[in-house]
Amino acid sequence: MENYIYGKNAVVETLLNSPERINKVIIQKGIGLDNRLKKIVNLCKDCSVVYNFGDLKGFLNENGEKVNLQGVVAYVSPVPYKDFQEFLDENKSGEYRKIIVLDGISDPHNFGAIIRTAAAGGYDAIIIGQRRCCPINATVEKISSGAVNKVPIIKVNSLNSAIQKLKENDWWIIALDVHTEDNYLNIDYKNMNFALVFGSEGDGITKTILNLSDYKVKLPTQFESLNVSCCCAVIVYETLRQINYT
Amino acid sequence: MENYIYGKNAVVETLLNSPERINKVIIQKGIGLDNRLKKIVNLCKDCSVVYNFGDLKGFLNENGEKVNLQGVVAYVSPVPYKDFQEFLDENKSGEYRKIIVLDGISDPHNFGAIIRTAAAGGYDAIIIGQRRCCPINATVEKISSGAVNKVPIIKVNSLNSAIQKLKENDWWIIALDVHTEDNYLNIDYKNMNFALVFGSEGDGITKTILNLSDYKVKLPTQFESLNVSCCCAVIVYETLRQINYT
């Protein structure tokens, strides 16, 4: 089945950032064009992307479910992954960089929200492993609000090897671990390259990766842990607060 | 249709915090009992809650979809709402209190994640309006990981009136508004009762409520806005950082 994305924001952002991914845009026939849909039509014209008006009422997602398309679907090529070695090599400015590593996020809502947070926070990349990670499907693209086209996503065969390589290249590894006692506020995120590592909601981070980490931190809570995408947002914004305002 | 919840955490937390809500627990027949499922069986015994083993394979959610039940469903009475006036009156300790007000969150994933964040952050209540708010359904309870039983939820006829009443009672109203320039870090969240107000992803906060607000703040971003539940988590944890660590 051809890849597709849906939802106004996801389509607008893909047209703005990666129009080359789009094969065709279909807008619901007879729908009133609001500002966002008008923007989509104009962007299609500007980028020479084929669009037409068709009947999307019977459109079902990859699980055979109806979803709220917001009147627009685009057929697309998959999100291109960035090469890990290339990413490591390309630090022209010499500025400190910050990334997110996902060790087995299987829920597309969480994955999409984390990509969006990484883009909002100006993070440099997201690294995912081959296994135990949700594919970048239409739900992920929708929830990311098109941010998949903004943040480089790197897929590696082995997260362990990638983390070892990061360490060899002077990166610090900070793992989110609900079983530790160390508060995330006690880390100084300034003046270093760092990777924030998040594990799956069920199992957390795999032991080997926890053992490779330089710091293990948690968010203090009065009730279990936070949703992983919320937890990620809290820490990303704490790093930004420290880097930009202290 | 009878209310139900599903998922191990949601059922465990409901058994721990509100066993009186549970009419019956059904565990998938023939499933291997892991620690969480064993805990559910033991909690049912301790709380005298009826449970049995049945076939859940054909179980469909309220939209007629299959969902990952994690082997357990519980039939429950609805989450009881807290009375607004009672909440206002009951500040025995005289300590400053903090709440979240939701002006039209329609996505159950966001609603559930916000409830979980409020519980994790020790917030005192969540206020929702009659209209434009997602009902507390099985998805919300699942995503909240059972936190619906931890944080008092107040449903009011008019959010405008509720906010006016809060102001009369010496609460400060802080609205999240992507159109403002004020950084959320510039507010001093200590030494006051405050309500953080979040609007719907599509429309934001209604104008009347924005006009009633004492502060309008936003998260600085390099790409659109964050997912509303992520945004909520960032601000909740900034308030906790200021209150507990500065």
HADDOCK unambig.tbl for C-alpha pairs under 7 A between the chains (distance, minus, plus):
assign (segid A and resid 113 and name CA) (segid B and resid 227 and name CA) 6.20 0.50 0.50
assign (segid A and resid 116 and name CA) (segid B and resid 226 and name CA) 6.36 0.50 0.50
assign (segid A and resid 117 and name CA) (segid B and resid 226 and name CA) 5.87 0.50 0.50
assign (segid A and resid 119 and name CA) (segid B and resid 222 and name CA) 6.53 0.50 0.50
assign (segid A and resid 119 and name CA) (segid B and resid 223 and name CA) 5.67 0.50 0.50
assign (segid A and resid 120 and name CA) (segid B and resid 221 and name CA) 4.52 0.50 0.50
assign (segid A and resid 120 and name CA) (segid B and resid 222 and name CA) 4.64 0.50 0.50
assign (segid A and resid 120 and name CA) (segid B and resid 223 and name CA) 4.45 0.50 0.50
assign (segid A and resid 120 and name CA) (segid B and resid 224 and name CA) 6.62 0.50 0.50
assign (segid A and resid 120 and name CA) (segid B and resid 225 and name CA) 6.73 0.50 0.50
assign (segid A and resid 120 and name CA) (segid B and resid 226 and name CA) 6.55 0.50 0.50
assign (segid A and resid 121 and name CA) (segid B and resid 221 and name CA) 5.80 0.50 0.50
assign (segid A and resid 121 and name CA) (segid B and resid 222 and name CA) 6.11 0.50 0.50
assign (segid A and resid 122 and name CA) (segid B and resid 222 and name CA) 5.75 0.50 0.50
assign (segid A and resid 221 and name CA) (segid B and resid 120 and name CA) 4.51 0.50 0.50
assign (segid A and resid 221 and name CA) (segid B and resid 121 and name CA) 5.81 0.50 0.50
assign (segid A and resid 222 and name CA) (segid B and resid 119 and name CA) 6.53 0.50 0.50
assign (segid A and resid 222 and name CA) (segid B and resid 120 and name CA) 4.64 0.50 0.50
assign (segid A and resid 222 and name CA) (segid B and resid 121 and name CA) 6.11 0.50 0.50
assign (segid A and resid 222 and name CA) (segid B and resid 122 and name CA) 5.75 0.50 0.50
assign (segid A and resid 223 and name CA) (segid B and resid 119 and name CA) 5.68 0.50 0.50
assign (segid A and resid 223 and name CA) (segid B and resid 120 and name CA) 4.45 0.50 0.50
assign (segid A and resid 224 and name CA) (segid B and resid 120 and name CA) 6.63 0.50 0.50
assign (segid A and resid 225 and name CA) (segid B and resid 120 and name CA) 6.74 0.50 0.50
assign (segid A and resid 226 and name CA) (segid B and resid 116 and name CA) 6.35 0.50 0.50
assign (segid A and resid 226 and name CA) (segid B and resid 117 and name CA) 5.86 0.50 0.50
assign (segid A and resid 226 and name CA) (segid B and resid 120 and name CA) 6.54 0.50 0.50
assign (segid A and resid 227 and name CA) (segid B and resid 113 and name CA) 6.20 0.50 0.50
assign (segid A and resid 229 and name CA) (segid B and resid 230 and name CA) 6.63 0.50 0.50
assign (segid A and resid 230 and name CA) (segid B and resid 229 and name CA) 6.63 0.50 0.50
assign (segid A and resid 230 and name CA) (segid B and resid 230 and name CA) 4.54 0.50 0.50
assign (segid A and resid 230 and name CA) (segid B and resid 233 and name CA) 5.58 0.50 0.50
assign (segid A and resid 233 and name CA) (segid B and resid 230 and name CA) 5.58 0.50 0.50
assign (segid A and resid 233 and name CA) (segid B and resid 234 and name CA) 6.04 0.50 0.50
assign (segid A and resid 234 and name CA) (segid B and resid 233 and name CA) 6.04 0.50 0.50
assign (segid A and resid 234 and name CA) (segid B and resid 234 and name CA) 4.42 0.50 0.50
assign (segid A and resid 234 and name CA) (segid B and resid 237 and name CA) 6.59 0.50 0.50
assign (segid A and resid 237 and name CA) (segid B and resid 234 and name CA) 6.59 0.50 0.50
